[in-house]
Amino acid sequence: MSPAAKLARLQRTSRNGRSSRKLSLFIAALTVLLSGRHAFAAGPLPQGGRFVGGSGSIAQNGTNLNIAQTGSRGIIEWDSFSIGRSATVSISNGTGATLNRVTGNDFSAIMGTLNGTGSVYLVNPHGVLIGRNGVISTGGRFVASTLDITNDTFLNPPAIGGSLYTGNSTANVINLGKLMSSGGDVFLVSANKVTNAGTIDAPNGNAELAVGRQARLFDDNDRQVSVDLGSSGTVTNTGTVQAAIINLQAADGNIFALAGHSGALRATGTATRAGHVWLVANTETAT
């Protein structure tokens, strides 16, 4: 059965009142993505990968794809980057960072498992969907973005001023699954819509959802994502976010521009920094 036929059947099920709230969100996510000009092409594993920055190896073993990166930073360009429900992609990059850039015409559908020992970046101007059974687990930072970054900037991040991501994509970043970073941050960035209806867990880092046509990613603790050029996009959270610092940005940090929040944000305090509204963890030691 084609994805469109499956979607129609799911919609009929929803109208009959037999679907759960998460199923409705899943249908909404597919509707948003399928309404574009690109067909749903959630293959079992990413296709056509080649290192264009740094070096390493890419090897498939059944439904597993193993990527071993040499050096601290690498860039892989893919014809497509989707992971089927029973498939796993493992990136061994130490404590380094790997940028996965999609150059083909399909959005990324993560229905299976994506692991990284270090930081994993997924850039796709056609959108990113993490499905209900999708799990992403990294030791460092995880970034899903429809905005792009130059190769030179990624390989040689500036000491000050942050790394600039830009783009005019109207695609969305949607999480219905589980995003976990044991030692870093989780960032979802789009110029149009960012939606979290799943779980984001970054106990030792930042969890940030941002929309804009230009954004900067920083590496210091107090300031991680800055929207340089806003858009008419929206951020929506109906899921659970747990992190040391949580930040939702639309229209350059204007909390009133957010589309909505009805989920759970778990941190221990609040602060205002440079015009942005933050939820922050309390790091003071009791005496």
MARPA-124671 format. One line per field, with one value per atom (N, C-alpha, C): residue number from 0; residue in one letter; atom name; z, y, x. Coordinates in pm, whole numbers, plus 50000, padded with zeros to 5 digits. Atoms other than C-alpha are relative to their C-alpha. Layout:
N
num <- c(NUM/...) .
residu <- c(A/...) .
atome <- c(CA/...) .
up <- c(Z/...) .
north <- c(Y/...) .
east <- c(X/...) .
***
This chain:
287
num <- c(0/0/0/1/1/1/2/2/2/3/3/3/4/4/4/5/5/5/6/6/6/7/7/7/8/8/8/9/9/9/10/10/10/11/11/11/12/12/12/13/13/13/14/14/14/15/15/15/16/16/16/17/17/17/18/18/18/19/19/19/20/20/20/21/21/21/22/22/22/23/23/23/24/24/24/25/25/25/26/26/26/27/27/27/28/28/28/29/29/29/30/30/30/31/31/31/32/32/32/33/33/33/34/34/34/35/35/35/36/36/36/37/37/37/38/38/38/39/39/39/40/40/40/41/41/41/42/42/42/43/43/43/44/44/44/45/45/45/46/46/46/47/47/47/48/48/48/49/49/49/50/50/50/51/51/51/52/52/52/53/53/53/54/54/54/55/55/55/56/56/56/57/57/57/58/58/58/59/59/59/60/60/60/61/61/61/62/62/62/63/63/63/64/64/64/65/65/65/66/66/66/67/67/67/68/68/68/69/69/69/70/70/70/71/71/71/72/72/72/73/73/73/74/74/74/75/75/75/76/76/76/77/77/77/78/78/78/79/79/79/80/80/80/81/81/81/82/82/82/83/83/83/84/84/84/85/85/85/86/86/86/87/87/87/88/88/88/89/89/89/90/90/90/91/91/91/92/92/92/93/93/93/94/94/94/95/95/95/96/96/96/97/97/97/98/98/98/99/99/99/100/100/100/101/101/101/102/102/102/103/103/103/104/104/104/105/105/105/106/106/106/107/107/107/108/108/108/109/109/109/110/110/110/111/111/111/112/112/112/113/113/113/114/114/114/115/115/115/116/116/116/117/117/117/118/118/118/119/119/119/120/120/120/121/121/121/122/122/122/123/123/123/124/124/124/125/125/125/126/126/126/127/127/127/128/128/128/129/129/129/130/130/130/131/131/131/132/132/132/133/133/133/134/134/134/135/135/135/136/136/136/137/137/137/138/138/138/139/139/139/140/140/140/141/141/141/142/142/142/143/143/143/144/144/144/145/145/145/146/146/146/147/147/147/148/148/148/149/149/149/150/150/150/151/151/151/152/152/152/153/153/153/154/154/154/155/155/155/156/156/156/157/157/157/158/158/158/159/159/159/160/160/160/161/161/161/162/162/162/163/163/163/164/164/164/165/165/165/166/166/166/167/167/167/168/168/168/169/169/169/170/170/170/171/171/171/172/172/172/173/173/173/174/174/174/175/175/175/176/176/176/177/177/177/178/178/178/179/179/179/180/180/180/181/181/181/182/182/182/183/183/183/184/184/184/185/185/185/186/186/186/187/187/187/188/188/188/189/189/189/190/190/190/191/191/191/192/192/192/193/193/193/194/194/194/195/195/195/196/196/196/197/197/197/198/198/198/199/199/199/200/200/200/201/201/201/202/202/202/203/203/203/204/204/204/205/205/205/206/206/206/207/207/207/208/208/208/209/209/209/210/210/210/211/211/211/212/212/212/213/213/213/214/214/214/215/215/215/216/216/216/217/217/217/218/218/218/219/219/219/220/220/220/221/221/221/222/222/222/223/223/223/224/224/224/225/225/225/226/226/226/227/227/227/228/228/228/229/229/229/230/230/230/231/231/231/232/232/232/233/233/233/234/234/234/235/235/235/236/236/236/237/237/237/238/238/238/239/239/239/240/240/240/241/241/241/242/242/242/243/243/243/244/244/244/245/245/245/246/246/246/247/247/247/248/248/248/249/249/249/250/250/250/251/251/251/252/252/252/253/253/253/254/254/254/255/255/255/256/256/256/257/257/257/258/258/258/259/259/259/260/260/260/261/261/261/262/262/262/263/263/263/264/264/264/265/265/265/266/266/266/267/267/267/268/268/268/269/269/269/270/270/270/271/271/271/272/272/272/273/273/273/274/274/274/275/275/275/276/276/276/277/277/277/278/278/278/279/279/279/280/280/280/281/281/281/282/282/282/283/283/283/284/284/284/285/285/285/286/286/286) .
residu <- c(M/M/M/S/S/S/P/P/P/A/A/A/A/A/A/K/K/K/L/L/L/A/A/A/R/R/R/L/L/L/Q/Q/Q/R/R/R/T/T/T/S/S/S/R/R/R/N/N/N/G/G/G/R/R/R/S/S/S/S/S/S/R/R/R/K/K/K/L/L/L/S/S/S/L/L/L/F/F/F/I/I/I/A/A/A/A/A/A/L/L/L/T/T/T/V/V/V/L/L/L/L/L/L/S/S/S/G/G/G/R/R/R/H/H/H/A/A/A/F/F/F/A/A/A/A/A/A/G/G/G/P/P/P/L/L/L/P/P/P/Q/Q/Q/G/G/G/G/G/G/R/R/R/F/F/F/V/V/V/G/G/G/G/G/G/S/S/S/G/G/G/S/S/S/I/I/I/A/A/A/Q/Q/Q/N/N/N/G/G/G/T/T/T/N/N/N/L/L/L/N/N/N/I/I/I/A/A/A/Q/Q/Q/T/T/T/G/G/G/S/S/S/R/R/R/G/G/G/I/I/I/I/I/I/E/E/E/W/W/W/D/D/D/S/S/S/F/F/F/S/S/S/I/I/I/G/G/G/R/R/R/S/S/S/A/A/A/T/T/T/V/V/V/S/S/S/I/I/I/S/S/S/N/N/N/G/G/G/T/T/T/G/G/G/A/A/A/T/T/T/L/L/L/N/N/N/R/R/R/V/V/V/T/T/T/G/G/G/N/N/N/D/D/D/F/F/F/S/S/S/A/A/A/I/I/I/M/M/M/G/G/G/T/T/T/L/L/L/N/N/N/G/G/G/T/T/T/G/G/G/S/S/S/V/V/V/Y/Y/Y/L/L/L/V/V/V/N/N/N/P/P/P/H/H/H/G/G/G/V/V/V/L/L/L/I/I/I/G/G/G/R/R/R/N/N/N/G/G/G/V/V/V/I/I/I/S/S/S/T/T/T/G/G/G/G/G/G/R/R/R/F/F/F/V/V/V/A/A/A/S/S/S/T/T/T/L/L/L/D/D/D/I/I/I/T/T/T/N/N/N/D/D/D/T/T/T/F/F/F/L/L/L/N/N/N/P/P/P/P/P/P/A/A/A/I/I/I/G/G/G/G/G/G/S/S/S/L/L/L/Y/Y/Y/T/T/T/G/G/G/N/N/N/S/S/S/T/T/T/A/A/A/N/N/N/V/V/V/I/I/I/N/N/N/L/L/L/G/G/G/K/K/K/L/L/L/M/M/M/S/S/S/S/S/S/G/G/G/G/G/G/D/D/D/V/V/V/F/F/F/L/L/L/V/V/V/S/S/S/A/A/A/N/N/N/K/K/K/V/V/V/T/T/T/N/N/N/A/A/A/G/G/G/T/T/T/I/I/I/D/D/D/A/A/A/P/P/P/N/N/N/G/G/G/N/N/N/A/A/A/E/E/E/L/L/L/A/A/A/V/V/V/G/G/G/R/R/R/Q/Q/Q/A/A/A/R/R/R/L/L/L/F/F/F/D/D/D/D/D/D/N/N/N/D/D/D/R/R/R/Q/Q/Q/V/V/V/S/S/S/V/V/V/D/D/D/L/L/L/G/G/G/S/S/S/S/S/S/G/G/G/T/T/T/V/V/V/T/T/T/N/N/N/T/T/T/G/G/G/T/T/T/V/V/V/Q/Q/Q/A/A/A/A/A/A/I/I/I/I/I/I/N/N/N/L/L/L/Q/Q/Q/A/A/A/A/A/A/D/D/D/G/G/G/N/N/N/I/I/I/F/F/F/A/A/A/L/L/L/A/A/A/G/G/G/H/H/H/S/S/S/G/G/G/A/A/A/L/L/L/R/R/R/A/A/A/T/T/T/G/G/G/T/T/T/A/A/A/T/T/T/R/R/R/A/A/A/G/G/G/H/H/H/V/V/V/W/W/W/L/L/L/V/V/V/A/A/A/N/N/N/T/T/T/E/E/E/T/T/T/A/A/A/T/T/T) .
atome <- c(N/CA/C/N/CA/C/N/CA/C/N/CA/C/N/CA/C/N/CA/C/N/CA/C/N/CA/C/N/CA/C/N/CA/C/N/CA/C/N/CA/C/N/CA/C/N/CA/C/N/CA/C/N/CA/C/N/CA/C/N/CA/C/N/CA/C/N/CA/C/N/CA/C/N/CA/C/N/CA/C/N/CA/C/N/CA/C/N/CA/C/N/CA/C/N/CA/C/N/CA/C/N/CA/C/N/CA/C/N/CA/C/N/CA/C/N/CA/C/N/CA/C/N/CA/C/N/CA/C/N/CA/C/N/CA/C/N/CA/C/N/CA/C/N/CA/C/N/CA/C/N/CA/C/N/CA/C/N/CA/C/N/CA/C/N/CA/C/N/CA/C/N/CA/C/N/CA/C/N/CA/C/N/CA/C/N/CA/C/N/CA/C/N/CA/C/N/CA/C/N/CA/C/N/CA/C/N/CA/C/N/CA/C/N/CA/C/N/CA/C/N/CA/C/N/CA/C/N/CA/C/N/CA/C/N/CA/C/N/CA/C/N/CA/C/N/CA/C/N/CA/C/N/CA/C/N/CA/C/N/CA/C/N/CA/C/N/CA/C/N/CA/C/N/CA/C/N/CA/C/N/CA/C/N/CA/C/N/CA/C/N/CA/C/N/CA/C/N/CA/C/N/CA/C/N/CA/C/N/CA/C/N/CA/C/N/CA/C/N/CA/C/N/CA/C/N/CA/C/N/CA/C/N/CA/C/N/CA/C/N/CA/C/N/CA/C/N/CA/C/N/CA/C/N/CA/C/N/CA/C/N/CA/C/N/CA/C/N/CA/C/N/CA/C/N/CA/C/N/CA/C/N/CA/C/N/CA/C/N/CA/C/N/CA/C/N/CA/C/N/CA/C/N/CA/C/N/CA/C/N/CA/C/N/CA/C/N/CA/C/N/CA/C/N/CA/C/N/CA/C/N/CA/C/N/CA/C/N/CA/C/N/CA/C/N/CA/C/N/CA/C/N/CA/C/N/CA/C/N/CA/C/N/CA/C/N/CA/C/N/CA/C/N/CA/C/N/CA/C/N/CA/C/N/CA/C/N/CA/C/N/CA/C/N/CA/C/N/CA/C/N/CA/C/N/CA/C/N/CA/C/N/CA/C/N/CA/C/N/CA/C/N/CA/C/N/CA/C/N/CA/C/N/CA/C/N/CA/C/N/CA/C/N/CA/C/N/CA/C/N/CA/C/N/CA/C/N/CA/C/N/CA/C/N/CA/C/N/CA/C/N/CA/C/N/CA/C/N/CA/C/N/CA/C/N/CA/C/N/CA/C/N/CA/C/N/CA/C/N/CA/C/N/CA/C/N/CA/C/N/CA/C/N/CA/C/N/CA/C/N/CA/C/N/CA/C/N/CA/C/N/CA/C/N/CA/C/N/CA/C/N/CA/C/N/CA/C/N/CA/C/N/CA/C/N/CA/C/N/CA/C/N/CA/C/N/CA/C/N/CA/C/N/CA/C/N/CA/C/N/CA/C/N/CA/C/N/CA/C/N/CA/C/N/CA/C/N/CA/C/N/CA/C/N/CA/C/N/CA/C/N/CA/C/N/CA/C/N/CA/C/N/CA/C/N/CA/C/N/CA/C/N/CA/C/N/CA/C/N/CA/C/N/CA/C/N/CA/C/N/CA/C/N/CA/C/N/CA/C/N/CA/C/N/CA/C/N/CA/C/N/CA/C/N/CA/C/N/CA/C/N/CA/C/N/CA/C/N/CA/C/N/CA/C/N/CA/C/N/CA/C/N/CA/C/N/CA/C/N/CA/C/N/CA/C/N/CA/C/N/CA/C/N/CA/C/N/CA/C/N/CA/C/N/CA/C/N/CA/C/N/CA/C/N/CA/C/N/CA/C/N/CA/C/N/CA/C/N/CA/C/N/CA/C/N/CA/C/N/CA/C/N/CA/C/N/CA/C/N/CA/C/N/CA/C/N/CA/C/N/CA/C/N/CA/C/N/CA/C/N/CA/C/N/CA/C/N/CA/C/N/CA/C/N/CA/C/N/CA/C/N/CA/C/N/CA/C/N/CA/C/N/CA/C/N/CA/C/N/CA/C/N/CA/C/N/CA/C/N/CA/C/N/CA/C/N/CA/C/N/CA/C/N/CA/C/N/CA/C/N/CA/C/N/CA/C/N/CA/C/N/CA/C/N/CA/C/N/CA/C/N/CA/C/N/CA/C/N/CA/C/N/CA/C) .
up <- c(50000/50000/50000/50011/49907/50127/49883/50181/49997/50008/50051/50037/49966/50077/50149/49855/50427/50076/49934/50524/49994/50012/50391/50095/49909/50591/50144/49864/50905/50028/49980/50852/50022/49978/50823/50140/49864/51143/50103/49907/51314/50008/50000/51206/50071/49930/51349/50149/49858/51686/50062/49945/51723/50012/49996/51703/50129/49882/51989/49962/50025/52026/49923/50071/51912/49855/50139/51603/49922/50067/51519/49967/50025/51555/49887/50105/51335/49864/50124/51069/49958/50032/51092/49945/50047/51050/49857/50135/50744/49900/50089/50598/49961/50028/50631/49902/50085/50469/49863/50128/50200/49912/50078/50097/49912/50082/49949/49867/50134/49607/49998/49997/49725/50057/49956/49761/50124/49881/50082/49956/50044/50041/50117/49880/50381/49974/50025/50265/50128/49878/50510/50055/49957/50520/49910/50084/50395/49875/50128/50034/49944/50076/49833/50083/49914/50116/49954/50031/50050/50084/49921/50266/49907/50076/50126/50089/49904/50436/50105/49912/50665/49925/50064/50601/50092/49923/50712/49907/50076/50600/50026/49992/50534/49955/50032/50546/50044/49967/50532/50029/49962/50704/50029/49983/50649/50019/49970/50809/50089/49921/50988/49907/50073/50847/50102/49906/51024/49935/50048/50978/50101/49914/51118/49947/50042/51103/50060/49951/51129/50013/49976/51276/50078/49910/51490/49928/50072/51217/49860/50133/50901/49943/50070/50641/49899/50094/50453/49925/50081/50164/49957/50028/50101/49891/50093/49816/50077/49910/50088/50136/49865/50463/50078/49923/50608/50061/49929/50850/50027/49979/50843/50144/49861/51159/50060/49948/51192/49971/50041/51073/50102/49908/51262/49926/50049/51167/50121/49890/51397/49949/50038/51373/50111/49905/51547/49968/50024/51566/50126/49875/51914/50071/49942/52077/49896/50107/51739/49950/50057/51508/49854/50138/51183/49945/50069/50948/49888/50104/50736/49922/50083/50451/49887/50106/50218/49878/50125/49859/49903/50084/49710/50024/49997/49688/50102/49903/49974/50141/49859/50334/50073/49919/50608/50096/49908/50792/50086/49907/51098/50077/49937/51193/50084/49927/51332/50100/49897/51536/49936/50039/51490/50125/49886/51728/49959/50023/51756/50129/49880/51999/50034/49981/51949/49957/50046/51786/49859/50130/51490/49953/50062/51261/49878/50116/51008/49937/50073/50752/49875/50117/50501/49971/50031/50331/49969/50031/50249/50125/49876/50614/50069/49917/50896/50085/49917/51059/50080/49914/51358/50042/49977/51379/50143/49863/51687/50054/49957/51698/49973/50027/51599/50128/49884/51850/49951/50030/51822/50130/49877/52084/49966/50026/52086/50131/49885/52324/50007/50009/52206/49950/50047/52033/49887/50116/51802/49945/50067/51548/49879/50121/51295/49947/50051/51065/49852/50142/50734/49948/50039/50733/49981/50035/50589/50050/49956/50687/49896/50096/50465/50055/49958/50469/50083/49930/50577/50141/49866/50869/50092/49914/50994/50038/49971/50964/50085/49924/51115/50070/49935/51354/50059/49948/51449/50153/49855/51798/50066/49949/51844/49889/50097/51675/49957/50033/51637/49854/50136/51325/49934/50065/51076/49915/50079/50932/49930/50077/50654/49906/50097/50413/49986/50027/50259/49991/50006/50296/50075/49930/50387/50063/49941/50515/50153/49855/50878/50066/49917/51156/50106/49913/51350/50078/49917/51641/50069/49932/51748/50083/49936/51887/50122/49884/52136/49954/50029/52110/50131/49877/52368/49975/50002/52423/50142/49864/52721/50047/49958/52715/49927/50079/52484/49987/50023/52334/49897/50105/52120/49941/50068/51865/49882/50116/51620/49940/50062/51369/49863/50130/51074/49975/50033/50889/50004/50007/50892/50131/49881/51170/50068/49918/51452/50098/49913/51638/50079/49916/51932/50065/49937/52021/50061/49942/52150/50126/49881/52409/49959/50017/52420/50136/49873/52691/49983/50004/52731/50141/49860/53103/50028/49978/53063/49898/50105/52785/49981/50035/52615/49908/50095/52441/49944/50061/52192/49872/50118/51934/49943/50053/51698/49855/50139/51375/49955/50058/51148/49870/50127/50812/50018/49966/50975/50150/49859/51301/50021/49963/51480/50114/49895/51687/50068/49920/51967/50079/49921/52179/50148/49858/52510/50073/49919/52796/50011/49976/52827/49875/50124/52463/49895/50091/52225/49861/50130/51948/50001/50015/51829/49863/50127/51559/49952/50052/51353/49915/50090/51097/50015/49971/51194/49875/50108/50981/50056/49951/51006/50058/49950/51138/50144/49865/51460/50065/49919/51739/50084/49921/51901/50081/49916/52195/50070/49927/52309/50063/49943/52423/50129/49876/52704/49967/50018/52716/50136/49877/52988/49966/50030/52986/50109/49905/53191/49967/50046/52982/49885/50106/52763/49942/50066/52506/49879/50116/52259/49933/50068/51996/49872/50126/51732/49995/50016/51595/50096/49924/51763/50150/49856/52106/50059/49951/52131/50038/49952/52347/49952/50041/52232/49855/50140/51873/49987/50007/51964/49965/50040/51812/50118/49886/52137/50081/49913/52433/50099/49905/52622/50055/49952/52702/50132/49875/52983/49973/50003/53019/50141/49866/53309/50021/49956/53446/50135/49861/53786/50022/49979/53723/49871/50119/53479/50000/50012/53350/49868/50123/53089/49959/50048/52879/49861/50130/52597/49930/50058/52545/49977/50020/52539/50132/49882/52780/50008/49983/52919/50122/49881/53157/50026/49974/53328/50125/49883/53575/50106/49889/53917/50028/49979/53950/50132/49872/54293/50097/49901/54573/50135/49871/54896/50108/49889/55210/50131) .
north <- c(49880/50000/50124/49878/50344/50082/49912/50603/50084/49918/50818/49917/50086/50522/49969/50023/50445/50121/49878/50807/50012/49991/50800/49903/50096/50485/50047/49948/50640/50113/49890/50949/49948/50058/50733/49942/50054/50555/50109/49888/50889/50054/49947/51009/49907/50094/50694/49996/49985/50786/49891/50110/50489/50031/49967/50673/50074/49931/50803/50140/49864/51160/50000/50006/51061/49958/50039/50893/50121/49880/51219/50092/49918/51405/49941/50068/51146/50027/49972/51193/50145/49859/51569/50023/49986/51539/49949/50055/51317/50088/49913/51546/50121/49882/51846/49967/50034/51665/49951/50053/51487/50107/49894/51812/50074/49935/51929/49930/50053/51849/49873/50117/51559/49881/50121/51207/49943/50068/51009/49886/50100/50802/49952/50045/50659/49864/50125/50398/49942/50064/50149/50062/49941/50326/50119/49890/50645/49947/50043/50627/50104/49914/50765/50087/49920/50883/50007/49984/51025/50115/49895/51226/50110/49883/51578/50091/49929/51706/49901/50103/51507/49867/50132/51134/49894/50111/50802/49894/50111/50489/49986/50024/50399/49856/50142/50030/49952/50055/49858/49851/50141/49526/49968/50027/49419/50129/49879/49678/50095/49911/49841/50075/49919/50126/50056/49958/50190/50102/49891/50514/50021/49978/50547/50122/49875/50897/50010/49973/50975/50151/49857/51314/50051/49945/51544/50050/49947/51685/49941/50055/51540/50043/49964/51619/49890/50101/51355/50056/49963/51441/49873/50118/51199/50032/49987/51144/50001/50002/51063/49951/50043/51015/49971/50048/50814/49866/50125/50521/49928/50079/50249/49953/50032/50122/49893/50107/49812/50023/49971/49982/50088/49923/50142/50062/49932/50398/50036/49974/50416/50081/49913/50698/49999/50003/50643/50117/49880/50986/50051/49961/50986/50107/49884/51318/50111/49902/51492/50026/49961/51608/49959/50042/51478/50071/49934/51686/49909/50078/51484/50094/49906/51699/49923/50065/51577/50090/49923/51691/49955/50048/51489/50076/49928/51583/49950/50058/51382/50048/49968/51479/49878/50108/51269/49949/50065/51022/49902/50085/50871/49917/50091/50574/49893/50098/50358/50068/49955/50430/50067/49929/50680/50022/49987/50663/50075/49933/50881/50008/49988/50867/50146/49858/51240/50079/49913/51515/49961/50035/51447/50114/49894/51716/49942/50044/51641/50123/49883/51916/49953/50037/51867/50112/49890/52163/49954/50052/51934/49950/50032/51866/49876/50114/51620/49958/50058/51391/49885/50113/51172/49936/50067/50917/49955/50041/50776/49896/50103/50483/50038/49954/50688/50035/49972/50710/50054/49942/50938/50020/49995/50905/50038/49954/51096/50026/49963/51150/50149/49856/51509/50064/49922/51755/49929/50041/51657/50121/49887/51911/49947/50024/51871/50136/49865/52171/49996/49978/52282/50114/49897/52568/49933/50062/52494/50085/49937/52580/49969/50025/52615/49895/50102/52337/50060/49941/52570/50042/49958/52710/49881/50117/52363/49939/50062/52231/50088/49905/52547/50099/49910/52693/50121/49878/53055/49999/49994/53118/50089/49911/53401/50022/49967/53496/49887/50112/53148/49958/50054/52935/50033/49950/53079/49891/50089/52864/50087/49919/53011/49912/50073/52906/50058/49952/52984/49885/50116/52638/50026/49992/52618/49866/50131/52261/50008/50002/52159/49900/50097/51981/49953/50055/51749/49881/50113/51519/49937/50079/51250/49889/50111/51015/50042/49974/51026/50053/49940/51257/50009/50007/51199/50036/49969/51356/49986/50025/51222/50107/49903/51489/50131/49876/51769/50057/49925/51964/49931/50039/51900/50127/49881/52169/49958/50017/52169/50138/49867/52456/49994/49992/52555/50145/49867/52868/50004/50005/52749/49954/50052/52521/49898/50101/52328/49948/50061/52084/49887/50113/51860/49943/50071/51609/49870/50119/51350/50036/49979/51349/50051/49949/51554/49996/50018/51468/50038/49954/51662/50043/49966/51643/50084/49924/51800/50110/49899/52046/50081/49916/52274/49926/50043/52186/50127/49876/52458/49973/50007/52487/50141/49865/52782/50004/49977/52921/50135/49878/53182/49969/50021/53232/50002/50004/53286/49973/50032/53133/49972/50028/53104/49899/50099/52808/50028/49969/52878/49878/50110/52655/50034/49967/52845/49961/50056/52748/50092/49908/53063/50033/49961/53121/49895/50111/52833/50025/49972/52937/50143/49865/53290/50014/49977/53376/50140/49870/53653/50066/49948/53690/49914/50074/53592/49965/50039/53451/49998/50013/53395/49861/50137/53045/49992/50022/52894/49881/50110/52668/49946/50062/52421/49885/50112/52192/49942/50073/51936/49875/50117/51682/50032/49984/51656/50040/49953/51849/50006/50000/51786/50034/49958/51969/50094/49903/52184/50140/49872/52486/49974/50016/52509/50136/49873/52782/49975/50004/52825/50137/49872/53093/50007/49962/53243/50151/49855/53596/50055/49955/53634/50002/50014/53514/50054/49947/53672/49883/50115/53418/50006/49987/53558/49959/50042/53455/49848/50145/53087/49954/50050/52881/49945/50055/52708/49906/50092/52508/49941/50067/52251/49873/50118/51990/50026/49988/51955/50050/49948/52167/49986/50031/52047/50055/49940/52274/50063/49959/52437/50150/49856/52811/50072/49919/53099/50114/49886/53381/50070/49925/53656/50041/49972/53687/50059/49933/53935/50001/49991/53968/49869/50132/53594/49947/50064/53396/49858/50129/53091/49928/50082/52807/49938/50044/52719/49914/50084/52462/50079/49935/52581/49927/50063/52515/50042/49959/52673/49884/50106/52450/50049/49963/52456/49994/49999/52544/49983) .
east <- c(50085/50000/50088/49921/50133/49985/50012/50204/49874/50122/49917/49877/50113/49676/49997/49993/49801/49951/50044/49748/49849/50146/49391/49931/50061/49316/50013/49981/49464/49903/50093/49251/49858/50133/48936/49991/49999/49035/49986/50008/49083/49859/50136/48739/49904/50086/48586/50026/49977/48731/50085/49922/48966/50148/49857/49296/50034/49949/49505/50043/49953/49625/50131/49871/49973/49981/50026/49830/49952/50047/49653/50115/49883/49980/50084/49924/50149/49937/50070/49884/50023/49978/49923/50140/49862/50299/50015/49992/50264/49927/50076/50001/50082/49917/50232/50110/49889/50520/49956/50047/50320/49937/50064/50155/50100/49898/50487/50016/49980/50625/50082/49914/50840/49925/50069/50710/50065/49949/50750/50092/49903/51062/50084/49930/51150/50062/49930/51396/50054/49952/51543/50125/49874/51880/50036/49953/52048/50071/49946/52163/50098/49910/52455/50091/49915/52675/50145/49858/53023/50054/49934/53262/50047/49954/53315/50083/49916/53493/50044/49950/53717/50005/49992/53739/49943/50054/53598/49947/50054/53422/49851/50144/53057/49977/50017/52964/49863/50131/52626/50011/50008/52558/49854/50143/52199/49923/50076/51974/50077/49914/52267/50095/49903/52475/50098/49896/52806/50091/49916/52995/50113/49883/53348/50074/49936/53491/50140/49865/53860/50015/49991/53935/49881/50101/53726/49875/50116/53498/49994/50019/53351/49867/50123/53088/49969/50046/52889/49880/50115/52659/49928/50083/52371/49899/50112/52130/49868/50116/51875/50046/49964/51885/49872/50114/51597/50037/49970/51598/49869/50121/51333/49987/50032/51169/50093/49915/51390/50147/49863/51709/50071/49917/51998/50117/49881/52259/50085/49908/52562/50117/49890/52815/50104/49889/53147/50093/49920/53307/50068/49936/53460/49920/50069/53379/49990/50003/53383/49859/50129/53104/49993/50024/52955/49878/50111/52742/49950/50066/52498/49909/50075/52369/49930/50077/52092/49997/49997/52139/49890/50109/51850/49872/50127/51484/49900/50093/51331/50029/49980/51275/50053/49945/51434/49894/50095/51208/50079/49927/51373/49899/50095/51156/50071/49921/51436/50091/49906/51749/50121/49879/52030/50084/49909/52327/50126/49873/52636/50079/49917/52926/50025/49979/52981/49878/50109/52773/49957/50057/52543/49911/50079/52404/49930/50078/52127/49937/50049/52062/49927/50079/51783/49900/50092/51608/49859/50133/51314/49927/50068/51235/50053/49959/51301/49882/50105/51046/50058/49965/51133/49869/50127/50852/49982/50033/50682/50095/49907/50924/50145/49864/51226/50073/49915/51510/50133/49870/51812/50074/49921/52084/50143/49865/52411/50074/49919/52698/50021/49986/52733/49872/50113/52505/49926/50079/52218/49928/50064/52095/49923/50079/51811/49958/50021/51784/49964/50024/51636/50087/49903/51890/50135/49872/52234/50116/49876/52590/50107/49894/52896/50097/49904/53154/50112/49887/53432/49963/50042/53231/49983/50018/53142/50134/49870/53496/50089/49919/53645/49909/50095/53387/50070/49936/53462/50007/49982/53593/49896/50104/53342/49897/50103/53017/49909/50086/52874/50009/50001/52826/49866/50121/52576/49933/50084/52294/49896/50093/52080/49918/50081/51806/49862/50136/51469/49901/50087/51318/49869/50129/50949/49963/50025/50983/50008/50014/50936/50094/49931/51121/49901/50103/50889/50056/49958/50971/49879/50102/50725/50063/49931/50989/50080/49915/51276/50134/49871/51576/50077/49924/51847/50146/49859/52187/50052/49951/52378/50098/49899/52649/49997/50004/52536/49861/50123/52247/49912/50093/51940/49941/50049/51856/49912/50088/51562/49980/49997/51582/49934/50066/51362/49961/50051/51255/49848/50146/50892/49938/50063/50772/50092/49934/50936/49895/50100/50711/50063/49961/50792/49875/50110/50524/50051/49938/50768/50076/49918/51046/50138/49865/51364/50067/49931/51617/50146/49862/51942/50040/49980/52025/50124/49878/52369/50021/49986/52297/49874/50114/52049/49904/50101/51724/49939/50045/51634/49924/50084/51357/49991/49991/51398/49955/50037/51253/50055/49947/51409/50070/49929/51577/50150/49858/51915/50012/49979/52034/50148/49862/52366/50003/49980/52477/50133/49883/52721/50044/49946/52938/50016/49988/52930/49873/50108/52702/49879/50111/52491/49920/50068/52405/50029/49979/52352/49943/50063/52110/49949/50051/52040/49937/50067/51786/50037/49957/51948/49893/50102/51669/49876/50121/51319/49921/50089/51040/49858/50137/50667/49976/50011/50739/49957/50051/50615/50068/49950/50736/49884/50106/50497/50057/49959/50565/49878/50104/50308/50058/49933/50565/50070/49923/50817/50142/49863/51143/50066/49922/51400/50144/49864/51732/50048/49946/51966/49950/50053/51856/49904/50100/51545/49970/50028/51483/49912/50088/51196/50005/49984/51253/49919/50062/51030/50003/49987/51073/50105/49883/51412/49973/50013/51317/49871/50127/50970/49911/50077/50788/49855/50139/50453/49979/50012/50528/49993/50005/50528/49860/50131/50250/49923/50070/50173/50087/49929/50297/49901/50089/50093/50064/49930/50354/50070/49927/50605/50141/49865/50918/50055/49950/51131/50140/49876/51401/49969/50022/51448/49996/50005/51443/49972/50021/51388/50100/49909/51604/49971/50010/51600/50141/49865/51916/49990/49994/51962/49864/50133/51587/49932/50058/51523/49945/50058/51307/50055/49936/51485/49942/50016/51414/50136/49863/51741/50006/49980/51866/50077/49932/51982/50130/49870/52355/50064/49945/52402/50005/49984/52525/49947/50057/52328/50107/49905/52521/49928) .
***
